[in-house]
Amino acid sequence: MKKITLFILIIIFQFGISQTVKETFDSKQPQDFNVPPPPNITYPAQYSTGNKKFIEEIKTKIDMSILKPNETYKSKIILKIGSDGEVLNISTYGSNENFNNALKSTIQKITQGKKWEPGKNKQGENVIDIVSLPIEIKKKI
């Protein structure tokens, strides 16, 4: 009797799990084969003096008047760099919207008229690349 009860419980449990997994796969969107896959980036895009110098330049040029003293501000900068080295898009993601807006305007001023070294694929061809940089600023008194 114990074996039969155990067998029935296993079958019910497996049926319940398989339904959950099936729903997970059904909820995904179908793949569009007309959209090409992103290129493999062997050499990521770089700021002309380096990405660390770029962050340092942002920290020196950002409008500190909007920041509260002794408070740490964090954000993630995402830049889309074209195959010609031109900045195509600037996005900032952080918890403080005022800081994000100031950060975005500062980056626009810094990158205006400046070219980045574009990303390159395995063949050495210039390709569009996405650069993601974290930034953390603390206003000192």
N, CA, C and O atoms as CSV, one atom per row, in Angstrom:
chain,resi,resn,atom,element,x,y,z
A,1,MET,N,N,0.825,-1.192,0.000
A,1,MET,CA,C,0.000,0.000,0.000
A,1,MET,C,C,0.868,1.254,0.000
A,1,MET,O,O,0.554,2.234,-0.675
A,2,LYS,N,N,1.976,1.218,0.770
A,2,LYS,CA,C,2.869,2.365,0.823
A,2,LYS,C,C,3.508,2.620,-0.534
A,2,LYS,O,O,3.690,3.765,-0.947
A,3,LYS,N,N,3.846,1.530,-1.219
A,3,LYS,CA,C,4.482,1.666,-2.527
A,3,LYS,C,C,3.524,2.292,-3.540
A,3,LYS,O,O,3.925,3.131,-4.348
A,4,ILE,N,N,2.281,1.889,-3.493
A,4,ILE,CA,C,1.278,2.428,-4.425
A,4,ILE,C,C,1.054,3.908,-4.141
A,4,ILE,O,O,0.981,4.712,-5.071
A,5,THR,N,N,0.946,4.278,-2.866
A,5,THR,CA,C,0.745,5.674,-2.476
A,5,THR,C,C,1.937,6.519,-2.900
A,5,THR,O,O,1.769,7.622,-3.421
A,6,LEU,N,N,3.123,6.009,-2.680
A,6,LEU,CA,C,4.345,6.718,-3.073
A,6,LEU,C,C,4.401,6.895,-4.589
A,6,LEU,O,O,4.749,7.966,-5.087
A,7,PHE,N,N,4.052,5.825,-5.321
A,7,PHE,CA,C,4.054,5.882,-6.775
A,7,PHE,C,C,3.070,6.942,-7.290
A,7,PHE,O,O,3.392,7.695,-8.209
A,8,ILE,N,N,1.892,6.994,-6.706
A,8,ILE,CA,C,0.876,7.969,-7.120
A,8,ILE,C,C,1.349,9.393,-6.806
A,8,ILE,O,O,1.160,10.294,-7.623
A,9,LEU,N,N,1.954,9.605,-5.646
A,9,LEU,CA,C,2.461,10.928,-5.286
A,9,LEU,C,C,3.567,11.384,-6.241
A,9,LEU,O,O,3.618,12.554,-6.619
A,10,ILE,N,N,4.428,10.484,-6.621
A,10,ILE,CA,C,5.509,10.815,-7.567
A,10,ILE,C,C,4.922,11.216,-8.920
A,10,ILE,O,O,5.373,12.186,-9.529
A,11,ILE,N,N,3.939,10.489,-9.380
A,11,ILE,CA,C,3.316,10.808,-10.676
A,11,ILE,C,C,2.619,12.166,-10.608
A,11,ILE,O,O,2.739,12.965,-11.537
A,12,ILE,N,N,1.902,12.434,-9.534
A,12,ILE,CA,C,1.216,13.721,-9.384
A,12,ILE,C,C,2.231,14.863,-9.302
A,12,ILE,O,O,2.052,15.909,-9.926
A,13,PHE,N,N,3.289,14.652,-8.532
A,13,PHE,CA,C,4.333,15.677,-8.394
A,13,PHE,C,C,5.004,15.968,-9.741
A,13,PHE,O,O,5.216,17.128,-10.093
A,14,GLN,N,N,5.331,14.927,-10.482
A,14,GLN,CA,C,5.994,15.113,-11.779
A,14,GLN,C,C,5.061,15.810,-12.763
A,14,GLN,O,O,5.508,16.653,-13.541
A,15,PHE,N,N,3.775,15.472,-12.742
A,15,PHE,CA,C,2.816,16.116,-13.632
A,15,PHE,C,C,2.707,17.603,-13.297
A,15,PHE,O,O,2.637,18.433,-14.204
A,16,GLY,N,N,2.693,17.946,-12.025
A,16,GLY,CA,C,2.622,19.354,-11.605
A,16,GLY,C,C,3.849,20.132,-12.024
A,16,GLY,O,O,3.722,21.273,-12.469
A,17,ILE,N,N,5.030,19.558,-11.898
A,17,ILE,CA,C,6.281,20.217,-12.295
A,17,ILE,C,C,6.328,20.408,-13.809
A,17,ILE,O,O,6.728,21.467,-14.291
A,18,SER,N,N,5.923,19.390,-14.553
A,18,SER,CA,C,6.014,19.494,-16.014
A,18,SER,C,C,5.089,20.592,-16.543
A,18,SER,O,O,5.411,21.218,-17.553
A,19,GLN,N,N,3.968,20.838,-15.902
A,19,GLN,CA,C,3.073,21.907,-16.327
A,19,GLN,C,C,3.713,23.274,-16.118
A,19,GLN,O,O,3.563,24.160,-16.960
A,20,THR,N,N,4.423,23.456,-15.011
A,20,THR,CA,C,5.079,24.725,-14.718
A,20,THR,C,C,6.180,25.009,-15.723
A,20,THR,O,O,6.299,26.132,-16.211
A,21,VAL,N,N,6.980,24.011,-16.036
A,21,VAL,CA,C,8.072,24.184,-16.985
A,21,VAL,C,C,7.525,24.482,-18.369
A,21,VAL,O,O,8.068,25.330,-19.078
A,22,LYS,N,N,6.458,23.799,-18.766
A,22,LYS,CA,C,5.869,24.026,-20.077
A,22,LYS,C,C,5.380,25.467,-20.206
A,22,LYS,O,O,5.583,26.095,-21.245
A,23,GLU,N,N,4.730,26.006,-19.149
A,23,GLU,CA,C,4.246,27.372,-19.194
A,23,GLU,C,C,5.393,28.364,-19.316
A,23,GLU,O,O,5.246,29.393,-19.976
A,24,THR,N,N,6.523,28.077,-18.697
A,24,THR,CA,C,7.686,28.955,-18.786
A,24,THR,C,C,8.176,29.043,-20.224
A,24,THR,O,O,8.472,30.133,-20.714
A,25,PHE,N,N,8.263,27.906,-20.901
A,25,PHE,CA,C,8.733,27.912,-22.282
A,25,PHE,C,C,7.699,28.522,-23.227
A,25,PHE,O,O,8.067,29.159,-24.214
A,26,ASP,N,N,6.428,28.338,-22.941
A,26,ASP,CA,C,5.387,28.902,-23.790
A,26,ASP,C,C,5.340,30.417,-23.712
A,26,ASP,O,O,4.904,31.068,-24.661
A,27,SER,N,N,5.788,30.999,-22.583
A,27,SER,CA,C,5.682,32.438,-22.406
A,27,SER,C,C,6.768,33.206,-23.161
A,27,SER,O,O,6.656,34.424,-23.305
A,28,LYS,N,N,7.809,32.537,-23.645
A,28,LYS,CA,C,8.865,33.223,-24.386
A,28,LYS,C,C,8.357,33.621,-25.765
A,28,LYS,O,O,7.500,32.956,-26.348
A,29,GLN,N,N,8.905,34.720,-26.273
A,29,GLN,CA,C,8.529,35.166,-27.602
A,29,GLN,C,C,9.250,34.335,-28.647
A,29,GLN,O,O,10.380,33.900,-28.421
A,30,PRO,N,N,8.618,34.110,-29.776
A,30,PRO,CA,C,9.308,33.352,-30.817
A,30,PRO,C,C,10.468,34.173,-31.387
A,30,PRO,O,O,10.405,35.401,-31.448
A,31,GLN,N,N,11.515,33.480,-31.799
A,31,GLN,CA,C,12.689,34.148,-32.345
A,31,GLN,C,C,12.409,34.612,-33.767
A,31,GLN,O,O,11.854,33.868,-34.575
A,32,ASP,N,N,12.797,35.842,-34.062
A,32,ASP,CA,C,12.646,36.389,-35.404
A,32,ASP,C,C,13.960,36.167,-36.147
A,32,ASP,O,O,14.970,36.783,-35.808
A,33,PHE,N,N,13.961,35.307,-37.143
A,33,PHE,CA,C,15.176,34.969,-37.872
A,33,PHE,C,C,15.577,36.041,-38.878
A,33,PHE,O,O,16.642,35.949,-39.488
A,34,ASN,N,N,14.725,37.069,-39.059
A,34,ASN,CA,C,15.083,38.186,-39.936
A,34,ASN,C,C,16.054,39.151,-39.253
A,34,ASN,O,O,16.723,39.937,-39.924
A,35,VAL,N,N,16.131,39.095,-37.925
A,35,VAL,CA,C,17.012,39.978,-37.166
A,35,VAL,C,C,18.356,39.272,-36.997
A,35,VAL,O,O,18.417,38.179,-36.435
A,36,PRO,N,N,19.435,39.892,-37.482
A,36,PRO,CA,C,20.738,39.226,-37.362
A,36,PRO,C,C,21.224,39.235,-35.913
A,36,PRO,O,O,20.874,40.130,-35.145
A,37,PRO,N,N,22.027,38.241,-35.543
A,37,PRO,CA,C,22.555,38.221,-34.182
A,37,PRO,C,C,23.550,39.354,-33.989
A,37,PRO,O,O,24.125,39.836,-34.965
A,38,PRO,N,N,23.768,39.791,-32.748
A,38,PRO,CA,C,24.738,40.862,-32.524
A,38,PRO,C,C,26.144,40.391,-32.898
A,38,PRO,O,O,26.456,39.207,-32.776
A,39,PRO,N,N,26.987,41.313,-33.349
A,39,PRO,CA,C,28.334,40.900,-33.757
A,39,PRO,C,C,29.181,40.508,-32.551
A,39,PRO,O,O,28.987,41.020,-31.448
A,40,ASN,N,N,30.116,39.598,-32.774
A,40,ASN,CA,C,31.067,39.248,-31.723
A,40,ASN,C,C,32.114,40.342,-31.657
A,40,ASN,O,O,32.814,40.607,-32.634
A,41,ILE,N,N,32.216,40.974,-30.498
A,41,ILE,CA,C,33.150,42.070,-30.304
A,41,ILE,C,C,34.430,41.502,-29.696
A,41,ILE,O,O,34.423,41.003,-28.570
A,42,THR,N,N,35.519,41.581,-30.444
A,42,THR,CA,C,36.803,41.126,-29.929
A,42,THR,C,C,37.496,42.249,-29.181
A,42,THR,O,O,38.094,42.033,-28.127
A,43,TYR,N,N,37.410,43.463,-29.739
A,43,TYR,CA,C,38.015,44.639,-29.126
A,43,TYR,C,C,36.902,45.648,-28.835
A,43,TYR,O,O,36.388,46.270,-29.765
A,44,PRO,N,N,36.518,45.826,-27.557
A,44,PRO,CA,C,35.419,46.747,-27.233
A,44,PRO,C,C,35.796,48.204,-27.486
A,44,PRO,O,O,36.973,48.565,-27.510
A,45,ALA,N,N,34.777,49.024,-27.673
A,45,ALA,CA,C,34.980,50.453,-27.893
A,45,ALA,C,C,35.628,51.088,-26.668
A,45,ALA,O,O,35.361,50.689,-25.535
A,46,GLN,N,N,36.484,52.082,-26.909
A,46,GLN,CA,C,37.211,52.767,-25.844
A,46,GLN,C,C,37.160,54.270,-26.073
A,46,GLN,O,O,37.156,54.745,-27.209
A,47,TYR,N,N,37.123,55.007,-24.966
A,47,TYR,CA,C,37.281,56.461,-25.036
A,47,TYR,C,C,38.723,56.730,-25.447
A,47,TYR,O,O,39.606,55.921,-25.163
A,48,SER,N,N,38.969,57.847,-26.105
A,48,SER,CA,C,40.307,58.120,-26.656
A,48,SER,C,C,41.417,58.048,-25.615
A,48,SER,O,O,42.523,57.612,-25.931
A,49,THR,N,N,41.145,58.471,-24.369
A,49,THR,CA,C,42.162,58.416,-23.320
A,49,THR,C,C,41.918,57.252,-22.350
A,49,THR,O,O,42.627,57.121,-21.353
A,50,GLY,N,N,40.933,56.419,-22.635
A,50,GLY,CA,C,40.612,55.276,-21.781
A,50,GLY,C,C,39.321,55.497,-21.024
A,50,GLY,O,O,38.967,56.633,-20.709
A,51,ASN,N,N,38.622,54.424,-20.733
A,51,ASN,CA,C,37.322,54.528,-20.065
A,51,ASN,C,C,37.438,55.023,-18.626
A,51,ASN,O,O,36.536,55.702,-18.137
A,52,LYS,N,N,38.535,54.694,-17.939
A,52,LYS,CA,C,38.726,55.198,-16.569
A,52,LYS,C,C,38.903,56.712,-16.576
A,52,LYS,O,O,38.367,57.405,-15.710
A,53,LYS,N,N,39.650,57.228,-17.544
A,53,LYS,CA,C,39.831,58.682,-17.663
A,53,LYS,C,C,38.508,59.354,-18.015
A,53,LYS,O,O,38.247,60.482,-17.597
A,54,PHE,N,N,37.679,58.658,-18.783
A,54,PHE,CA,C,36.363,59.181,-19.134
A,54,PHE,C,C,35.518,59.366,-17.871
A,54,PHE,O,O,34.878,60.404,-17.704
A,55,ILE,N,N,35.511,58.369,-16.983
A,55,ILE,CA,C,34.771,58.466,-15.723
A,55,ILE,C,C,35.332,59.598,-14.865
A,55,ILE,O,O,34.571,60.356,-14.263
A,56,GLU,N,N,36.652,59.716,-14.806
A,56,GLU,CA,C,37.277,60.798,-14.033
A,56,GLU,C,C,36.895,62.166,-14.598
A,56,GLU,O,O,36.655,63.109,-13.844
A,57,GLU,N,N,36.839,62.268,-15.920
A,57,GLU,CA,C,36.444,63.529,-16.562
A,57,GLU,C,C,34.998,63.878,-16.218
A,57,GLU,O,O,34.676,65.043,-15.983
A,58,ILE,N,N,34.133,62.874,-16.190
A,58,ILE,CA,C,32.732,63.109,-15.800
A,58,ILE,C,C,32.669,63.637,-14.370
A,58,ILE,O,O,31.947,64.593,-14.085
A,59,LYS,N,N,33.427,63.009,-13.473
A,59,LYS,CA,C,33.413,63.404,-12.059
A,59,LYS,C,C,33.890,64.841,-11.854
A,59,LYS,O,O,33.424,65.522,-10.940
A,60,THR,N,N,34.804,65.301,-12.688
A,60,THR,CA,C,35.298,66.673,-12.537
A,60,THR,C,C,34.376,67.705,-13.185
A,60,THR,O,O,34.376,68.869,-12.784
A,61,LYS,N,N,33.589,67.291,-14.185
A,61,LYS,CA,C,32.765,68.251,-14.921
A,61,LYS,C,C,31.285,68.241,-14.559
A,61,LYS,O,O,30.541,69.106,-15.023
A,62,ILE,N,N,30.838,67.292,-13.747
A,62,ILE,CA,C,29.409,67.223,-13.409
A,62,ILE,C,C,29.046,68.375,-12.472
A,62,ILE,O,O,29.865,68.817,-11.666
A,63,ASP,N,N,27.817,68.850,-12.588
A,63,ASP,CA,C,27.312,69.936,-11.745
A,63,ASP,C,C,27.062,69.390,-10.339
A,63,ASP,O,O,26.080,68.687,-10.101
A,64,MET,N,N,27.960,69.722,-9.415
A,64,MET,CA,C,27.879,69.200,-8.050
A,64,MET,C,C,26.817,69.919,-7.211
A,64,MET,O,O,26.509,69.473,-6.105
A,65,SER,N,N,26.254,71.019,-7.713
A,65,SER,CA,C,25.271,71.770,-6.925
A,65,SER,C,C,23.978,70.980,-6.711
A,65,SER,O,O,23.254,71.249,-5.753
A,66,ILE,N,N,23.679,70.028,-7.567
A,66,ILE,CA,C,22.450,69.247,-7.404
A,66,ILE,C,C,22.616,68.107,-6.402
A,66,ILE,O,O,21.633,67.493,-5.988
A,67,LEU,N,N,23.870,67.821,-6.011
A,67,LEU,CA,C,24.140,66.707,-5.108
A,67,LEU,C,C,24.124,67.161,-3.653
A,67,LEU,O,O,24.572,68.260,-3.327
A,68,LYS,N,N,23.603,66.303,-2.789
A,68,LYS,CA,C,23.593,66.591,-1.351
A,68,LYS,C,C,24.936,66.179,-0.754
A,68,LYS,O,O,25.525,65.185,-1.178
A,69,PRO,N,N,25.421,66.936,0.225
A,69,PRO,CA,C,26.708,66.600,0.848
A,69,PRO,C,C,26.675,65.238,1.554
A,69,PRO,O,O,25.664,64.841,2.134
A,70,ASN,N,N,27.792,64.551,1.485
A,70,ASN,CA,C,27.999,63.255,2.143
A,70,ASN,C,C,26.996,62.181,1.728
A,70,ASN,O,O,26.730,61.250,2.487
A,71,GLU,N,N,26.448,62.309,0.542
A,71,GLU,CA,C,25.543,61.284,0.021
A,71,GLU,C,C,26.191,60.668,-1.214
A,71,GLU,O,O,26.755,61.380,-2.045
A,72,THR,N,N,26.110,59.350,-1.334
A,72,THR,CA,C,26.718,58.643,-2.455
A,72,THR,C,C,25.680,58.444,-3.549
A,72,THR,O,O,24.563,57.996,-3.289
A,73,TYR,N,N,26.058,58.777,-4.759
A,73,TYR,CA,C,25.188,58.620,-5.928
A,73,TYR,C,C,25.805,57.584,-6.855
A,73,TYR,O,O,26.978,57.670,-7.218
A,74,LYS,N,N,24.985,56.595,-7.232
A,74,LYS,CA,C,25.446,55.534,-8.128
A,74,LYS,C,C,24.547,55.495,-9.348
A,74,LYS,O,O,23.345,55.746,-9.272
A,75,SER,N,N,25.163,55.172,-10.473
A,75,SER,CA,C,24.410,55.045,-11.709
A,75,SER,C,C,25.187,54.152,-12.668
A,75,SER,O,O,26.375,53.893,-12.478
A,76,LYS,N,N,24.505,53.699,-13.680
A,76,LYS,CA,C,25.138,52.903,-14.732
A,76,LYS,C,C,24.977,53.676,-16.039
A,76,LYS,O,O,23.870,54.057,-16.420
A,77,ILE,N,N,26.091,53.897,-16.709
A,77,ILE,CA,C,26.096,54.620,-17.981
A,77,ILE,C,C,26.159,53.587,-19.103
A,77,ILE,O,O,27.018,52.705,-19.092
A,78,ILE,N,N,25.261,53.695,-20.057
A,78,ILE,CA,C,25.288,52.808,-21.217
A,78,ILE,C,C,25.363,53.685,-22.456
A,78,ILE,O,O,24.484,54.508,-22.713
A,79,LEU,N,N,26.434,53.489,-23.218
A,79,LEU,CA,C,26.678,54.255,-24.437
A,79,LEU,C,C,26.655,53.330,-25.643
A,79,LEU,O,O,27.208,52.232,-25.603
A,80,LYS,N,N,26.018,53.775,-26.703
A,80,LYS,CA,C,26.054,53.043,-27.961
A,80,LYS,C,C,27.026,53.780,-28.862
A,80,LYS,O,O,26.798,54.930,-29.236
A,81,ILE,N,N,28.120,53.100,-29.207
A,81,ILE,CA,C,29.174,53.692,-30.021
A,81,ILE,C,C,29.066,53.132,-31.433
A,81,ILE,O,O,29.085,51.917,-31.630
A,82,GLY,N,N,28.954,54.022,-32.412
A,82,GLY,CA,C,28.838,53.609,-33.802
A,82,GLY,C,C,30.152,53.086,-34.364
A,82,GLY,O,O,31.207,53.226,-33.745
A,83,SER,N,N,30.074,52.489,-35.534
A,83,SER,CA,C,31.272,51.925,-36.160
A,83,SER,C,C,32.253,53.007,-36.605
A,83,SER,O,O,33.402,52.708,-36.930
A,84,ASP,N,N,31.803,54.265,-36.619
A,84,ASP,CA,C,32.693,55.377,-36.957
A,84,ASP,C,C,33.249,56.063,-35.699
A,84,ASP,O,O,33.997,57.035,-35.808
A,85,GLY,N,N,32.887,55.563,-34.504
A,85,GLY,CA,C,33.378,56.130,-33.248
A,85,GLY,C,C,32.483,57.210,-32.675
A,85,GLY,O,O,32.796,57.794,-31.637
A,86,GLU,N,N,31.383,57.477,-33.335
A,86,GLU,CA,C,30.434,58.501,-32.886
A,86,GLU,C,C,29.527,57.921,-31.801
A,86,GLU,O,O,29.115,56.764,-31.890
A,87,VAL,N,N,29.214,58.724,-30.774
A,87,VAL,CA,C,28.287,58.289,-29.727
A,87,VAL,C,C,26.869,58.423,-30.279
A,87,VAL,O,O,26.415,59.522,-30.597
A,88,LEU,N,N,26.173,57.283,-30.389
A,88,LEU,CA,C,24.839,57.276,-30.978
A,88,LEU,C,C,23.735,57.446,-29.940
A,88,LEU,O,O,22.692,58.032,-30.229
A,89,ASN,N,N,23.967,56.929,-28.722
A,89,ASN,CA,C,22.931,56.986,-27.698
A,89,ASN,C,C,23.583,56.986,-26.319
A,89,ASN,O,O,24.590,56.315,-26.097
A,90,ILE,N,N,22.997,57.744,-25.400
A,90,ILE,CA,C,23.465,57.811,-24.019
A,90,ILE,C,C,22.289,57.495,-23.107
A,90,ILE,O,O,21.234,58.123,-23.202
A,91,SER,N,N,22.473,56.514,-22.218
A,91,SER,CA,C,21.447,56.169,-21.233
A,91,SER,C,C,22.101,56.092,-19.863
A,91,SER,O,O,23.248,55.668,-19.727
A,92,THR,N,N,21.350,56.510,-18.852
A,92,THR,CA,C,21.835,56.408,-17.471
A,92,THR,C,C,20.757,55.745,-16.635
A,92,THR,O,O,19.573,56.049,-16.778
A,93,TYR,N,N,21.171,54.836,-15.762
A,93,TYR,CA,C,20.246,54.103,-14.918
A,93,TYR,C,C,20.728,54.156,-13.480
A,93,TYR,O,O,21.791,53.628,-13.155
A,94,GLY,N,N,19.956,54.787,-12.633
A,94,GLY,CA,C,20.269,54.886,-11.218
A,94,GLY,C,C,19.007,55.251,-10.449
A,94,GLY,O,O,17.957,55.492,-11.045
A,95,SER,N,N,19.111,55.290,-9.136
A,95,SER,CA,C,17.922,55.528,-8.314
A,95,SER,C,C,17.536,57.005,-8.215
A,95,SER,O,O,16.391,57.315,-7.886
A,96,ASN,N,N,18.474,57.928,-8.496
A,96,ASN,CA,C,18.195,59.356,-8.384
A,96,ASN,C,C,18.071,59.964,-9.787
A,96,ASN,O,O,19.050,60.045,-10.529
A,97,GLU,N,N,16.863,60.385,-10.133
A,97,GLU,CA,C,16.593,60.893,-11.484
A,97,GLU,C,C,17.325,62.199,-11.769
A,97,GLU,O,O,17.783,62.407,-12.893
A,98,ASN,N,N,17.446,63.082,-10.782
A,98,ASN,CA,C,18.180,64.343,-10.986
A,98,ASN,C,C,19.653,64.075,-11.292
A,98,ASN,O,O,20.242,64.703,-12.172
A,99,PHE,N,N,20.229,63.145,-10.558
A,99,PHE,CA,C,21.624,62.769,-10.803
A,99,PHE,C,C,21.786,62.160,-12.198
A,99,PHE,O,O,22.746,62.470,-12.903
A,100,ASN,N,N,20.855,61.301,-12.594
A,100,ASN,CA,C,20.909,60.680,-13.927
A,100,ASN,C,C,20.855,61.735,-15.029
A,100,ASN,O,O,21.601,61.656,-16.005
A,101,ASN,N,N,19.972,62.722,-14.872
A,101,ASN,CA,C,19.847,63.777,-15.876
A,101,ASN,C,C,21.112,64.630,-15.952
A,101,ASN,O,O,21.574,64.963,-17.044
A,102,ALA,N,N,21.672,64.985,-14.795
A,102,ALA,CA,C,22.918,65.765,-14.773
A,102,ALA,C,C,24.058,64.965,-15.391
A,102,ALA,O,O,24.892,65.509,-16.113
A,103,LEU,N,N,24.083,63.683,-15.104
A,103,LEU,CA,C,25.105,62.799,-15.652
A,103,LEU,C,C,24.997,62.723,-17.174
A,103,LEU,O,O,26.002,62.795,-17.880
A,104,LYS,N,N,23.789,62.579,-17.661
A,104,LYS,CA,C,23.557,62.481,-19.108
A,104,LYS,C,C,23.968,63.767,-19.823
A,104,LYS,O,O,24.606,63.713,-20.875
A,105,SER,N,N,23.608,64.922,-19.260
A,105,SER,CA,C,23.977,66.191,-19.903
A,105,SER,C,C,25.490,66.406,-19.863
A,105,SER,O,O,26.060,66.957,-20.805
A,106,THR,N,N,26.141,65.979,-18.787
A,106,THR,CA,C,27.599,66.097,-18.695
A,106,THR,C,C,28.271,65.224,-19.749
A,106,THR,O,O,29.228,65.650,-20.396
A,107,ILE,N,N,27.771,64.013,-19.920
A,107,ILE,CA,C,28.344,63.099,-20.922
A,107,ILE,C,C,28.140,63.659,-22.324
A,107,ILE,O,O,29.030,63.550,-23.167
A,108,GLN,N,N,26.973,64.262,-22.585
A,108,GLN,CA,C,26.721,64.856,-23.894
A,108,GLN,C,C,27.722,65.971,-24.180
A,108,GLN,O,O,28.214,66.092,-25.302
A,109,LYS,N,N,28.026,66.787,-23.169
A,109,LYS,CA,C,28.998,67.871,-23.351
A,109,LYS,C,C,30.396,67.321,-23.602
A,109,LYS,O,O,31.118,67.818,-24.466
A,110,ILE,N,N,30.776,66.296,-22.847
A,110,ILE,CA,C,32.124,65.723,-22.980
A,110,ILE,C,C,32.303,65.053,-24.331
A,110,ILE,O,O,33.349,65.211,-24.960
A,111,THR,N,N,31.312,64.314,-24.786
A,111,THR,CA,C,31.453,63.535,-26.017
A,111,THR,C,C,31.137,64.331,-27.283
A,111,THR,O,O,31.376,63.851,-28.392
A,112,GLN,N,N,30.608,65.528,-27.127
A,112,GLN,CA,C,30.257,66.330,-28.304
A,112,GLN,C,C,31.506,66.633,-29.125
A,112,GLN,O,O,32.445,67.260,-28.635
A,113,GLY,N,N,31.510,66.193,-30.348
A,113,GLY,CA,C,32.626,66.455,-31.259
A,113,GLY,C,C,33.828,65.548,-31.051
A,113,GLY,O,O,34.834,65.698,-31.745
A,114,LYS,N,N,33.749,64.611,-30.114
A,114,LYS,CA,C,34.860,63.685,-29.887
A,114,LYS,C,C,34.498,62.303,-30.390
A,114,LYS,O,O,33.362,61.851,-30.249
A,115,LYS,N,N,35.469,61.648,-30.971
A,115,LYS,CA,C,35.271,60.290,-31.470
A,115,LYS,C,C,35.860,59.291,-30.483
A,115,LYS,O,O,36.887,59.549,-29.855
A,116,TRP,N,N,35.199,58.160,-30.358
A,116,TRP,CA,C,35.693,57.040,-29.580
A,116,TRP,C,C,36.426,56.086,-30.520
A,116,TRP,O,O,36.238,56.144,-31.736
A,117,GLU,N,N,37.239,55.232,-29.974
A,117,GLU,CA,C,37.811,54.155,-30.767
A,117,GLU,C,C,36.720,53.094,-30.862
A,117,GLU,O,O,36.341,52.518,-29.843
A,118,PRO,N,N,36.207,52.822,-32.060
A,118,PRO,CA,C,35.070,51.901,-32.171
A,118,PRO,C,C,35.468,50.464,-31.843
A,118,PRO,O,O,36.643,50.101,-31.882
A,119,GLY,N,N,34.454,49.654,-31.519
A,119,GLY,CA,C,34.678,48.239,-31.277
A,119,GLY,C,C,35.055,47.537,-32.576
A,119,GLY,O,O,34.681,47.981,-33.661
A,120,LYS,N,N,35.789,46.455,-32.459
A,120,LYS,CA,C,36.220,45.702,-33.641
A,120,LYS,C,C,35.861,44.232,-33.466
A,120,LYS,O,O,35.922,43.693,-32.361
A,121,ASN,N,N,35.487,43.594,-34.568
A,121,ASN,CA,C,35.199,42.167,-34.526
A,121,ASN,C,C,36.479,41.370,-34.792
A,121,ASN,O,O,37.565,41.944,-34.874
A,122,LYS,N,N,36.350,40.053,-34.925
A,122,LYS,CA,C,37.522,39.186,-35.117
A,122,LYS,C,C,38.300,39.518,-36.387
A,122,LYS,O,O,39.515,39.325,-36.443
A,123,GLN,N,N,37.612,40.008,-37.390
A,123,GLN,CA,C,38.260,40.341,-38.659
A,123,GLN,C,C,38.916,41.715,-38.625
A,123,GLN,O,O,39.566,42.114,-39.591
A,124,GLY,N,N,38.753,42.439,-37.528
A,124,GLY,CA,C,39.341,43.771,-37.408
A,124,GLY,C,C,38.473,44.877,-37.981
A,124,GLY,O,O,38.919,46.020,-38.086
A,125,GLU,N,N,37.251,44.559,-38.348
A,125,GLU,CA,C,36.330,45.554,-38.899
A,125,GLU,C,C,35.666,46.325,-37.762
A,125,GLU,O,O,35.364,45.755,-36.714
A,126,ASN,N,N,35.442,47.606,-37.967
A,126,ASN,CA,C,34.738,48.431,-36.982
A,126,ASN,C,C,33.274,48.029,-36.933
A,126,ASN,O,O,32.634,47.849,-37.970
A,127,VAL,N,N,32.743,47.888,-35.711
A,127,VAL,CA,C,31.338,47.511,-35.530
A,127,VAL,C,C,30.717,48.383,-34.444
A,127,VAL,O,O,31.426,49.010,-33.657
A,128,ILE,N,N,29.406,48.415,-34.411
A,128,ILE,CA,C,28.680,49.125,-33.362
A,128,ILE,C,C,28.872,48.354,-32.062
A,128,ILE,O,O,28.817,47.124,-32.052
A,129,ASP,N,N,29.098,49.074,-30.965
A,129,ASP,CA,C,29.335,48.432,-29.672
A,129,ASP,C,C,28.562,49.159,-28.579
A,129,ASP,O,O,28.286,50.354,-28.685
A,130,ILE,N,N,28.222,48.432,-27.546
A,130,ILE,CA,C,27.560,48.978,-26.371
A,130,ILE,C,C,28.579,48.990,-25.231
A,130,ILE,O,O,29.163,47.957,-24.903
A,131,VAL,N,N,28.789,50.162,-24.632
A,131,VAL,CA,C,29.727,50.305,-23.526
A,131,VAL,C,C,28.917,50.566,-22.262
A,131,VAL,O,O,28.091,51.478,-22.218
A,132,SER,N,N,29.162,49.760,-21.240
A,132,SER,CA,C,28.466,49.899,-19.963
A,132,SER,C,C,29.497,50.239,-18.886
A,132,SER,O,O,30.433,49.477,-18.645
A,133,LEU,N,N,29.310,51.392,-18.245
A,133,LEU,CA,C,30.262,51.868,-17.244
A,133,LEU,C,C,29.535,52.232,-15.955
A,133,LEU,O,O,28.600,53.033,-15.986
A,134,PRO,N,N,29.941,51.665,-14.828
A,134,PRO,CA,C,29.361,52.097,-13.556
A,134,PRO,C,C,30.047,53.367,-13.074
A,134,PRO,O,O,31.227,53.589,-13.343
A,135,ILE,N,N,29.297,54.195,-12.362
A,135,ILE,CA,C,29.880,55.419,-11.806
A,135,ILE,C,C,29.330,55.615,-10.396
A,135,ILE,O,O,28.165,55.325,-10.120
A,136,GLU,N,N,30.181,56.106,-9.522
A,136,GLU,CA,C,29.803,56.393,-8.138
A,136,GLU,C,C,30.450,57.708,-7.745
A,136,GLU,O,O,31.667,57.870,-7.841
A,137,ILE,N,N,29.616,58.655,-7.297
A,137,ILE,CA,C,30.101,59.981,-6.914
A,137,ILE,C,C,29.585,60.309,-5.522
A,137,ILE,O,O,28.421,60.071,-5.200
A,138,LYS,N,N,30.471,60.857,-4.707
A,138,LYS,CA,C,30.092,61.298,-3.366
A,138,LYS,C,C,30.549,62.747,-3.222
A,138,LYS,O,O,31.729,63.058,-3.389
A,139,LYS,N,N,29.601,63.624,-2.911
A,139,LYS,CA,C,29.932,65.034,-2.714
A,139,LYS,C,C,30.485,65.224,-1.312
A,139,LYS,O,O,29.841,64.888,-0.317
A,140,LYS,N,N,31.682,65.767,-1.257
A,140,LYS,CA,C,32.306,66.020,0.038
A,140,LYS,C,C,32.082,67.475,0.425
A,140,LYS,O,O,31.975,68.354,-0.430
A,141,ILE,N,N,32.015,67.708,1.720
A,141,ILE,CA,C,31.759,69.071,2.217
A,141,ILE,C,C,32.974,69.949,2.021
A,141,ILE,O,O,32.949,71.127,2.377
